[in-house]
């Protein structure tokens, strides 16, 4: 009985660890990191659910600029595995995927530049553009939860 229980526990530990380094898991973690560390805190200020602090917002915008390209590095061919929400269109329409990625990255760069000026009305518009560009790409290239 103890050997069986030990084997089951080891398998339960090993299975998630075996998938932790898949491209799907890596890009998922990279997107979550970007959202939790920068995009969502900025969104709280933009939506006036948290006080706007120019220095903090600027730091978060720069952090997002640094993190924004990371998830896109993890879309190698045939990397749809496990719980990946990536649609096959990423690989069947690579030019569109790259174009949407480039528009998103440019809007993130723009938000970081605008954050330095500190004009919240202009920042809100730039933040909204980043959010729209996220949605555009997700609508085309991200499937439903599995």
Kinemage of the C-alpha trace (Angstrom):
@kinemage 1
@onewidth
@group {chain A} dominant
@subgroup {mainchain}
@vectorlist {calphas} color= white
{ca unk a 1} P 0.000 0.000 0.000
{ca unk a 2} L 2.748 2.472 0.914
{ca unk a 3} L 4.597 1.794 -2.353
{ca unk a 4} L 1.442 2.458 -4.348
{ca unk a 5} L 0.719 5.661 -2.452
{ca unk a 6} L 4.320 6.826 -2.859
{ca unk a 7} L 4.212 6.092 -6.587
{ca unk a 8} L 0.948 8.032 -6.985
{ca unk a 9} L 2.290 11.007 -5.042
{ca unk a 10} L 5.475 11.074 -7.101
{ca unk a 11} L 3.449 10.906 -10.311
{ca unk a 12} L 1.198 13.736 -9.137
{ca unk a 13} L 4.245 15.890 -8.487
{ca unk a 14} L 6.084 14.927 -11.676
{ca unk a 15} L 3.242 15.453 -14.168
{ca unk a 16} L 2.789 19.216 -13.584
{ca unk a 17} L 6.552 19.682 -13.399
{ca unk a 18} L 6.968 17.939 -16.736
{ca unk a 19} L 4.651 20.468 -18.394
{ca unk a 20} L 6.010 23.565 -16.630
{ca unk a 21} L 8.615 24.165 -19.318
{ca unk a 22} L 6.422 23.705 -22.382
{ca unk a 23} L 6.146 26.716 -24.686
{ca unk a 24} L 2.458 26.992 -23.799
{ca unk a 25} L 3.193 27.160 -20.076
{ca unk a 26} L 6.124 29.546 -20.513
{ca unk a 27} L 4.092 32.013 -22.595
{ca unk a 28} L 1.147 31.714 -20.214
{ca unk a 29} L 3.383 32.576 -17.264
{ca unk a 30} L 4.972 35.450 -19.198
{ca unk a 31} L 1.558 36.949 -20.036
{ca unk a 32} L 0.422 36.569 -16.413
{ca unk a 33} L 3.592 38.234 -15.163
{ca unk a 34} L 3.065 41.169 -17.517
{ca unk a 35} L -0.566 41.528 -16.470
{ca unk a 36} L -0.042 41.228 -12.740
{ca unk a 37} L 3.073 43.373 -12.479
{ca unk a 38} L 2.174 46.206 -14.773
{ca unk a 39} L -0.950 46.233 -16.913
{ca unk a 40} L -3.530 45.593 -14.220
{ca unk a 41} L -2.029 48.020 -11.660
{ca unk a 42} L -2.002 50.717 -14.367
{ca unk a 43} L -5.587 49.822 -15.182
{ca unk a 44} L -6.611 50.424 -11.589
{ca unk a 45} L -5.274 53.981 -11.830
{ca unk a 46} L -6.768 54.555 -15.303
{ca unk a 47} L -10.182 53.371 -14.084
{ca unk a 48} L -9.782 55.543 -10.952
{ca unk a 49} L -10.010 52.560 -8.621
{ca unk a 50} L -6.580 53.418 -7.230
{ca unk a 51} L -4.837 56.753 -6.877
{ca unk a 52} L -2.782 57.878 -9.866
{ca unk a 53} L 0.880 58.179 -8.936
{ca unk a 54} L 2.905 59.487 -11.889
{ca unk a 55} L 6.212 57.912 -10.824
{ca unk a 56} L 4.607 54.549 -10.061
{ca unk a 57} L 2.600 54.561 -13.297
{ca unk a 58} L 5.688 55.437 -15.309
{ca unk a 59} L 7.595 52.588 -13.633
{ca unk a 60} L 4.776 50.134 -14.414
{ca unk a 61} L 4.611 51.308 -18.040
{ca unk a 62} L 8.374 50.783 -18.395
{ca unk a 63} L 8.064 47.337 -16.792
{ca unk a 64} L 5.360 46.425 -19.281
{ca unk a 65} L 7.519 47.683 -22.129
{ca unk a 66} L 10.302 45.397 -20.897
{ca unk a 67} L 8.003 42.380 -20.486
{ca unk a 68} L 5.684 42.836 -23.482
{ca unk a 69} L 7.718 40.971 -26.111
{ca unk a 70} L 8.604 38.008 -23.891
{ca unk a 71} L 5.450 35.887 -24.404
{ca unk a 72} L 5.756 36.158 -28.190
{ca unk a 73} L 9.111 34.341 -28.093
{ca unk a 74} L 7.342 31.150 -27.066
{ca unk a 75} L 5.228 30.285 -30.107
{ca unk a 76} L 7.415 27.750 -31.929
{ca unk a 77} L 5.790 25.529 -34.539
{ca unk a 78} L 3.631 22.736 -33.126
{ca unk a 79} L 3.646 24.168 -29.614
{ca unk a 80} L -0.059 23.723 -28.944
{ca unk a 81} L -0.050 21.310 -26.035
{ca unk a 82} L -2.036 20.722 -22.877
{ca unk a 83} L -4.129 23.678 -21.837
{ca unk a 84} L -2.836 26.053 -24.488
{ca unk a 85} L -5.425 28.472 -25.779
{ca unk a 86} L -3.324 29.283 -28.832
{ca unk a 87} L -5.275 28.830 -32.056
{ca unk a 88} L -3.668 27.151 -35.082
{ca unk a 89} L -4.062 30.469 -36.930
{ca unk a 90} L -0.905 31.671 -35.135
{ca unk a 91} L 1.062 29.319 -37.378
{ca unk a 92} L -1.215 29.279 -40.436
{ca unk a 93} L -1.349 33.110 -40.572
{ca unk a 94} L 2.100 34.110 -39.322
{ca unk a 95} L 2.142 37.476 -41.128
{ca unk a 96} L -1.106 38.555 -39.444
{ca unk a 97} L 0.117 37.294 -36.065
{ca unk a 98} L 3.381 39.237 -36.468
{ca unk a 99} L 1.524 42.361 -37.595
{ca unk a 100} L -0.853 42.210 -34.596
{ca unk a 101} L 2.116 41.612 -32.298
{ca unk a 102} L 3.954 44.599 -33.760
{ca unk a 103} L 0.905 46.879 -33.353
{ca unk a 104} L 0.562 45.744 -29.733
{ca unk a 105} L 4.261 46.311 -28.971
{ca unk a 106} L 4.169 49.742 -30.605
{ca unk a 107} L 1.156 50.717 -28.471
{ca unk a 108} L 2.994 49.559 -25.328
{ca unk a 109} L 6.004 51.679 -26.315
{ca unk a 110} L 3.653 54.619 -26.904
{ca unk a 111} L 2.040 54.172 -23.474
{ca unk a 112} L 5.470 54.144 -21.814
{ca unk a 113} L 6.434 57.360 -23.614
{ca unk a 114} L 3.137 59.063 -22.782
{ca unk a 115} L 3.354 58.004 -19.127
{ca unk a 116} L 6.464 60.183 -18.756
{ca unk a 117} L 4.450 63.333 -19.492
{ca unk a 118} L 1.930 62.519 -16.767
{ca unk a 119} L -1.219 63.749 -18.544
{ca unk a 120} L -3.795 61.273 -17.240
{ca unk a 121} L -6.367 62.045 -19.966
{ca unk a 122} L -3.823 61.191 -22.676
{ca unk a 123} L -2.583 58.195 -20.674
{ca unk a 124} L -6.139 56.820 -20.491
{ca unk a 125} L -6.411 56.915 -24.285
{ca unk a 126} L -3.026 55.217 -24.738
{ca unk a 127} L -3.897 52.564 -22.144
{ca unk a 128} L -7.201 51.949 -23.931
{ca unk a 129} L -5.307 51.454 -27.193
{ca unk a 130} L -3.059 48.830 -25.576
{ca unk a 131} L -6.139 47.062 -24.200
{ca unk a 132} L -7.805 47.148 -27.635
{ca unk a 133} L -4.688 45.727 -29.271
{ca unk a 134} L -4.624 42.911 -26.708
{ca unk a 135} L -8.237 42.141 -27.545
{ca unk a 136} L -7.658 42.245 -31.299
{ca unk a 137} L -4.908 39.655 -31.055
{ca unk a 138} L -6.803 37.507 -28.549
{ca unk a 139} L -9.934 37.534 -30.703
{ca unk a 140} L -7.965 36.265 -33.693
{ca unk a 141} L -5.439 33.953 -32.057
{ca unk a 142} L -6.669 32.826 -28.628
{ca unk a 143} L -9.248 30.130 -28.165
{ca unk a 144} L -11.611 29.406 -25.281
{ca unk a 145} L -10.448 27.992 -21.957
{ca unk a 146} L -9.938 24.270 -21.961
